[in-house]
Amino acid sequence: MTFISKMIEKAQTQMKTIVLVEGQDPRVLQAAVKITQDKIANLILLGTEASSKAVCPDLDFTGIEFIEPKTYPQIEAYAEQFYELRKHKGIDMDFAKKAVLDETAFGMMLVKNGVADGLVSGAVHSTADTLRPALQILKTKPGTKLVSAFFIMDTPVKDLGRDGLFVFADCGLNENPDAEALSEIAIASAESFNFFTDAEPRVAMLSYSSYGSAKSELTEKVVEATKLAQEKAPELILDGELQVDAALRPDTSTKKAPGNKVEGKANVLVFPDLNAGNISYKLVQYLGGAKAYGPILQGIAKPVNDLSRGCSADDIVGVVAITAVQAQAASQAR
């Protein structure tokens, strides 16, 4: 059973309501029909059924709820709520009324008010367009120092990672994290890996150097991040700085970084910056044949997840299933 089939199976045990804000994109509509037919989640699509039907006339939208923001009965109340949330930034009510008509912001208001349990966007919108209203409206989880993004990579190389499964972070959000931020990304990503797999995370702090084989400002950032992460979470199997081969191959690990805790068995790969992370996940996806699910956001108060704008309908199904599983856990924690 693949990782995503496990997520779908788990989502089906307690269906949650997920908002898809991009109801005019054919990939989203195709995914929505499959999600509904397979009883993975209850869906809210923003827009009208007629407008979605115009995009995909052959699809059957039975069982999907459509909400048009401008005619929604609570839209005035949402504008007032948004104003209260953001008035310290100097906005007025006219701004608030326009802001909540934005489909992503409106979707976040549905989640904030319990109409939906989670939200998925990004097939059309950028990560920034998804994250900004999430932070403005939903805020961060208590105790969160940094919101970051990871991909769940399900690779065909089953003797690496957790049966081929990895978390790659941060591949979608933080452009050039300093050592403190990188340590927070590492700890959060380890927690996310454990949540989704029930397996022990083994975290590699990646660099072009292993255990001092090169020294520069770039490598020293990773060395410092490793030290900070180990101090904050001494229970984690986490080490660095490590080159990718030292993180993934036990024999190479022994040669390049003798005595390191990861021992060439990493399943969480923490990249030093967004360039490295984003390039790497796409190379593994397109040249290595991996399935990439995300960017999954960690640190938001309620489940909100992003999509790559190059995603397929199947990718959207997978991310909705992941979001639904996160929503299940959130409801149990309350």
Solvent accessible surface area in square Angstrom, and as a share of the most:
residue,aa,sasa,rsa
1,M,150,0.67
2,T,80,0.47
3,F,15,0.06
4,I,27,0.13
5,S,38,0.24
6,K,106,0.45
7,M,13,0.06
8,I,36,0.18
9,E,94,0.42
10,K,98,0.41
11,A,0,0.00
12,Q,75,0.33
13,T,107,0.62
14,Q,74,0.33
15,M,68,0.30
16,K,23,0.10
17,T,29,0.17
18,I,0,0.00
19,V,0,0.00
20,L,3,0.01
21,V,0,0.00
22,E,9,0.04
23,G,1,0.01
24,Q,80,0.36
25,D,17,0.09
26,P,60,0.38
27,R,61,0.22
28,V,2,0.01
29,L,0,0.00
30,Q,84,0.37
31,A,1,0.01
32,A,0,0.00
33,V,14,0.08
34,K,90,0.38
35,I,0,0.00
36,T,29,0.17
37,Q,122,0.54
38,D,56,0.29
39,K,130,0.55
40,I,1,0.00
41,A,1,0.01
42,N,71,0.36
43,L,5,0.02
44,I,2,0.01
45,L,0,0.00
46,L,6,0.03
47,G,10,0.10
48,T,55,0.32
49,E,86,0.38
50,A,77,0.59
51,S,40,0.26
52,S,0,0.00
53,K,79,0.33
54,A,83,0.64
55,V,59,0.34
56,C,15,0.09
57,P,87,0.55
58,D,140,0.72
59,L,39,0.19
60,D,85,0.44
61,F,6,0.02
62,T,107,0.62
63,G,63,0.61
64,I,15,0.08
65,E,90,0.40
66,F,40,0.16
67,I,11,0.06
68,E,46,0.21
69,P,11,0.07
70,K,140,0.59
71,T,100,0.58
72,Y,37,0.14
73,P,115,0.73
74,Q,87,0.39
75,I,26,0.13
76,E,97,0.44
77,A,48,0.37
78,Y,10,0.04
79,A,2,0.01
80,E,100,0.45
81,Q,54,0.24
82,F,7,0.03
83,Y,60,0.23
84,E,100,0.45
85,L,37,0.18
86,R,37,0.13
87,K,97,0.41
88,H,127,0.57
89,K,130,0.55
90,G,68,0.65
91,I,32,0.16
92,D,82,0.42
93,M,59,0.26
94,D,94,0.49
95,F,111,0.46
96,A,0,0.00
97,K,87,0.37
98,K,153,0.65
99,A,20,0.15
100,V,0,0.00
101,L,81,0.41
102,D,71,0.37
103,E,58,0.26
104,T,2,0.01
105,A,8,0.06
106,F,0,0.00
107,G,0,0.00
108,M,0,0.00
109,M,0,0.00
110,L,0,0.00
111,V,0,0.00
112,K,63,0.27
113,N,62,0.32
114,G,56,0.54
115,V,59,0.34
116,A,2,0.02
117,D,43,0.22
118,G,0,0.00
119,L,0,0.00
120,V,2,0.01
121,S,0,0.00
122,G,0,0.00
123,A,2,0.02
124,V,84,0.48
125,H,32,0.14
126,S,29,0.19
127,T,31,0.18
128,A,53,0.41
129,D,52,0.27
130,T,0,0.00
131,L,21,0.11
132,R,125,0.46
133,P,10,0.06
134,A,0,0.00
135,L,63,0.31
136,Q,40,0.18
137,I,0,0.00
138,L,11,0.06
139,K,79,0.34
140,T,54,0.32
141,K,103,0.44
142,P,137,0.86
143,G,80,0.77
144,T,41,0.24
145,K,149,0.63
146,L,51,0.26
147,V,16,0.09
148,S,1,0.01
149,A,0,0.00
150,F,2,0.01
151,F,5,0.02
152,I,3,0.02
153,M,0,0.00
154,D,18,0.10
155,T,11,0.06
156,P,79,0.50
157,V,71,0.41
158,K,111,0.47
159,D,125,0.65
160,L,51,0.25
161,G,30,0.28
162,R,115,0.42
163,D,99,0.51
164,G,0,0.00
165,L,16,0.08
166,F,9,0.04
167,V,3,0.02
168,F,8,0.03
169,A,0,0.00
170,D,4,0.02
171,C,0,0.00
172,G,15,0.14
173,L,38,0.19
174,N,28,0.14
175,E,133,0.60
176,N,111,0.57
177,P,10,0.06
178,D,88,0.46
179,A,16,0.12
180,E,73,0.33
181,A,18,0.14
182,L,3,0.01
183,S,0,0.00
184,E,31,0.14
185,I,0,0.00
186,A,0,0.00
187,I,28,0.14
188,A,27,0.21
189,S,0,0.00
190,A,1,0.01
191,E,113,0.51
192,S,15,0.10
193,F,1,0.01
194,N,69,0.35
195,F,78,0.33
196,F,15,0.06
197,T,26,0.15
198,D,127,0.66
199,A,11,0.08
200,E,109,0.49
201,P,11,0.07
202,R,43,0.16
203,V,0,0.00
204,A,0,0.00
205,M,0,0.00
206,L,5,0.03
207,S,18,0.12
208,Y,120,0.46
209,S,0,0.00
210,S,3,0.02
211,Y,92,0.35
212,G,33,0.32
213,S,83,0.54
214,A,32,0.25
215,K,159,0.68
216,S,41,0.26
217,E,156,0.70
218,L,118,0.59
219,T,1,0.00
220,E,79,0.36
221,K,39,0.16
222,V,1,0.01
223,V,57,0.33
224,E,73,0.33
225,A,0,0.00
226,T,5,0.03
227,K,110,0.47
228,L,38,0.19
229,A,0,0.00
230,Q,50,0.22
231,E,109,0.49
232,K,78,0.33
233,A,6,0.04
234,P,100,0.63
235,E,131,0.59
236,L,28,0.14
237,I,35,0.18
238,L,1,0.00
239,D,9,0.05
240,G,11,0.11
241,E,5,0.02
242,L,0,0.00
243,Q,47,0.21
244,V,71,0.41
245,D,54,0.28
246,A,0,0.00
247,A,0,0.00
248,L,29,0.14
249,R,127,0.46
250,P,70,0.44
251,D,72,0.37
252,T,23,0.13
253,S,1,0.01
254,T,93,0.54
255,K,165,0.70
256,K,76,0.32
257,A,0,0.00
258,P,88,0.55
259,G,81,0.78
260,N,6,0.03
261,K,99,0.42
262,V,0,0.00
263,E,91,0.41
264,G,3,0.03
265,K,108,0.46
266,A,0,0.00
267,N,8,0.04
268,V,0,0.00
269,L,6,0.03
270,V,2,0.01
271,F,11,0.04
272,P,27,0.17
273,D,37,0.19
274,L,38,0.19
275,N,111,0.57
276,A,32,0.25
277,G,0,0.00
278,N,46,0.23
279,I,101,0.52
280,S,30,0.20
281,Y,6,0.02
282,K,82,0.35
283,L,92,0.46
284,V,46,0.27
285,Q,40,0.18
286,Y,148,0.56
287,L,147,0.73
288,G,38,0.36
289,G,54,0.52
290,A,6,0.04
291,K,90,0.38
292,A,8,0.06
293,Y,8,0.03
294,G,5,0.05
295,P,7,0.05
296,I,0,0.00
297,L,9,0.04
298,Q,17,0.08
299,G,10,0.10
300,I,6,0.03
301,A,41,0.32
302,K,63,0.27
303,P,15,0.09
304,V,2,0.01
305,N,0,0.00
306,D,1,0.00
307,L,8,0.04
308,S,35,0.23
309,R,148,0.54
310,G,59,0.57
311,C,9,0.05
312,S,49,0.32
313,A,23,0.18
314,D,88,0.46
315,D,17,0.09
316,I,0,0.00
317,V,6,0.03
318,G,1,0.01
319,V,1,0.01
320,V,0,0.00
321,A,0,0.00
322,I,0,0.00
323,T,0,0.00
324,A,0,0.00
325,V,3,0.01
326,Q,34,0.15
327,A,4,0.03
328,Q,8,0.03
329,A,34,0.26
330,A,33,0.26
331,S,29,0.19
332,Q,137,0.61
333,A,89,0.69
334,R,201,0.74
